[in-house]
Amino acid sequence: MASDSDLSGARQGAQHSLAEQDALSQRQAGCGSDSLRATLADIGQRKSGQARRMLEWLARHEPGAGAPPSEPPTSTSEPIANDESTDDRRDASMTNTEPATPMTSEGGEVLERRDITPELLVLKVTRPADFDYVAGQSVKVEFGGVRRTYSLVSAPHEPFLEFFIELVPGGRMSEQLNQLKEGDQLTLGKARGGLRFDERYPNHLMIATVTGINPFVSILRDYVHKGSQGHHFHVMHGASYQNEHGYREELAAMASAHPDLITYTPTVSRPDEAANQGWTGQTGRVNTLVAEYLSSAGLTVDNTLVYACGHSGM
């Protein structure tokens, strides 16, 4: 049965998507660029789809509706590969109903645990000898009898595996990870899925919230390590608070060292709160800044591939 907070969150999500669709329609009407107008129309259609799916879920879960599935839907029409550190919000049955993913016989030892905030932590884990992956992929992790899938931050040339994880109060895996310490052993599945770099496009717009930055850091580390050229990465990273921008210093340093390859734009959505005192960067939800950024950077549907990773409402 859906909780009151789930129902409220679904209503707010639908309202937010509809409001964004309306704002995009207004911007589209006053747009002089055909390519930008087409891009805005495409984004608006996706926002409409998000709102429709949320309203359909509400119709099934409101009091008096028939027996529903256990969790709110996530967007599947957009190329969003959610960092499933937030999957603790989903029902625990996910672990039992997902097709079994083979786990490696060799585990990974926790080399380093770094708590960024009470809800965010970075883990570095030994890399099993037979563990191969492509930048941007994810891996299923088991600890304390619970499995979840997390996007990798590390790049294939690095000797360790790195994760940036969001802990969710009451989440089964989060409860286990709260107890995790250096020296503990994690069981790892094979790398799979994720977001892959597509070299066919010269420009790559990477939109992320909080831990959604993971696959993009992996891709950028890999690209810079290989000394590749000919592409430009536009990274937009949203968070409520400035201390939630994991890897901000690394990404800013990358952009400074390789201005021809990387542009990094972090933003906070609650600039007036005390936790953001001293913040001098962009403000606002990251998804509300995309249309203006596309126009100012000269990005079009013909020369740009858009990636999005993080919370579905952005």
N, C-alpha and C positions, 0 to 999 in steps of 0.2 A: 504494500500500500504506500502511495506517495506521501511524503511528509508535507506539512504546511510550508516549510522552507523550500522544498522542491517545487511546489505549486507556485509560490511567490516568485521564485527564481525564473521559472518558465514564463510567467506572465511578463516579468520585467524584460526577459530576453526577447520575447516577441515584440514588445513595445519598442525596445531599443532598435531592433532590426528594421521595423517599419519606419521609425524616425530617420534612420540612416538612409533607407531607400528614398524617402521623400527629399532629404537633403541632396542626395546624388541626382535625383530627377531635376531639381532646381538648377544645380550646377551644370547638368547636361544641356538644359534648355538655353543657357547663356554661353555655351562653349563654341568657340569659333573653329576649333580643330576637329576634323572628321575622325582622326584616329583616337584622340582623347575622348570624344563623344562616344565612340564605340566601346572604349574601355570602361567608361562610367556606366554605360548601359549594361555591360556584362556584369559588373560588380553589383549594380542595382538588382538585376535578376537573381543573383545569388543571395542577396539580402532578403529578397521576397521569398525565396525558397526556404531560407532559415526560419523566417517568421511563420510560414505555412506549416512547416514540420513541428515547430514548437506549439502552435495552436492545435494541431492534430493530436499531439501528445497530451495537451491539456484536456481536450475533449474526451480522451480515453481515461484520464486519471482524476478528473473532477469527481467529487462525491456523487454517487449514483451511477457512475459509468461501469462498464463491464470489467472483468479481470484484465489488467494491463500487463505489459512487460514491466520488468522491475526497475528500469532506469530511464531517465530522460534521453532523447536522441542526441547524437552529435552530428555535426554537418558532414555529409559525405559527398556533396556536390562540389566542394572546393578542394583544391589540392592541399588540404591541411593534414599533416601527419602529427597528430597530437603527441606531445611528450607524455607518455602514459603514467608519469609520476602522479598525475591528477586522477588516474583511474581508481584510486581509493574511494572516490566519490561514487563509483559504480557499485553494484551489488557484489558481495563476495562470491556469488555463484559464477562470476566471470572466470574465476580460476578453474572451475569444474566443467564449464560448458565449452570453453575454447578448445579447438583441436589441439591435441598434445603436441608440444614442440620438443624435439629431442634436446636433452641437456647434455653438456659435455661431461665426460667422466672426470675431467680435471677441473677443480674449482679455482676460484680466484681469491687470493688473500687480500684483505683490506690493508693497503699500505699507508693511506692517509685519509683522515676524516676532518673536514673543515666546515664548521657551521657558519654560514653567511648571516643568517637570521635564525630565530627559533623555528621557522618553517622551511628553510632552504639550506641544503648542505651539498658539499662537493665531496665525492669519493674518488680515490685513485686505487685501482685494484690490479694485482698482477695479471698479466696476459698469458693465458694458457698457450703452450707451444703450437698447438694446432688451430688457434683461433684466427681466422682470416675474415676481413670485412672490407667494405668500400666506404669511403667518407660519406657521412650522412645516414648510415644505417642505425638500427636499433637492436637490442638484445634482451631476451627474457632473463630475468634474475630471480633466483630463489633463495630465500633466507627465512628460517624459522617456520618452514612448511608452507610459505606463501610465495606465489610467483606474480611478478609484474614485469611489464616491458618498458624499458627506458631507452631513450635516444642517447647515442654515444657523443661525447664531446671530443674525445681523443681522435687523432688521425691515424691512418694505417701504419705510418712509419714510426709511431711512438711505441715504446716497449711496454707501456701500461695501458689500461682501460680507464677512462675518466667519465664520470657521470655528474650531472647537476640535477638535483632531485628536490621536488616540492613535497613536503610532508602535509598530510591532511588530517586534522583532528578526528579521531575515531576510525581512521582507515586501518585495515588489517595490516597492510604492508608498512604503513607509516608507524604503527605501534612496534613492529619488529625493528624497523630502522632506527627508531629512537634509542634502542638498546645496543645498536651496532657499534663496535669499537675496533680500533686498529688491531690487526692480527686475526680477526674473525674470517671465516671462510664463506664465500658466496658460491652457489652453483650457477653456472652460466649456460644459456642455450646458444644456438648458432645465430650469427648475425642475419638479419632479414630486413626487408622492406625499407622504410625510411624515405628520405628525400635525397635524390641523386642530382649531381651537377650535370647539366645538359649543355654541352659545348656548342650546340648549334646556334645559340643566341649570344650576341655580343654583350648584352646587358642582363643583369640578374638582380631583381628586386626581392629582397629577403625581408619579410615582415614577421616579427616574433613578439611574443609576450613572455616575460620572465624565463622559465626553463625551456620555452620554445626556441630559444637561441641555440640550443645544443647542436642540432645537425648543421647549422650554418657555421659555427665555430669549427666543427670538424672539417667541413668542406674548405673553408678558408685556410686553415692550417695546412691541409693537404695541397691546395693550389699554390700557396706561397712556398712550401717546402720543395715542390717540383720545379719552381722557377718558371711557371707557366705565364704566358702573356696573351693579350688579345681579348680579354674580357674585363668588364667592370662590375663590381658587386656593390649594390646599394643596400645597406643593412639598416633597417628601421626597427628599433627595439623598445617596446613599451612596457611600463610597469607602473604600479601605483606609487611606489616609493623608490628613491634613488639607490637604496641599499639592496634592492631586488634585481638590479642590473648585473647579474653574474657575468663576468668576463668583460666588463666595460673598459677597464684599463687595458686589457690585452687587445681588444678590438680598436680602441682609440690609438694604441701604439701601432697596430698594423696599418691603420688608415694613414697615420702620420708618416710611416716608413714607406708606404706604397700608395701614394695619392692617386696614381694612375690606375690602380686596381680596385681600391676600396674606399667607399664613403660610408661613414658610420654616424647614424642619427639616433641617439637615445632620447626618450621622452618620458615624462612622469604625468600621470593623470590627476594627481592631487597636489598641485604645487603649493597651495596655501597651508598645508598641514605642517606641523612642527618637524616631522621626520624629513621633510624636504627643504628645510632651511638651508640657504646658501646655494640652492640649485640654480644654475644659470643657463641650462640647456632648453630644449624644446619642451612645451607643455601641451597636454591634451592626450586623449586616447589615441593610440597609434593608428587605428583604422581611419580616424577622422582626418589624418594628415596625409593620407596616401594620394588622394586626387590632386592636391596642390603640389605634392612632391613630383608626381608623374609629369605634370606640366612644366615645373621649373627645371627639372633635370632633362627634359626632352625625351622622355621614355614613351614608346608607343607599343601597340600590340605587334607591330612588325619586327621590332628590334629588342624586345624585352620579354624575359620569362619571369613570371611572378611566383614566388614560393610563400606560403604562409604556414606558420607553426605556432601553436600555443592554445590559449583559451578560445573556444569557438566564437564567443562574442567579441573577442579582441578588445 
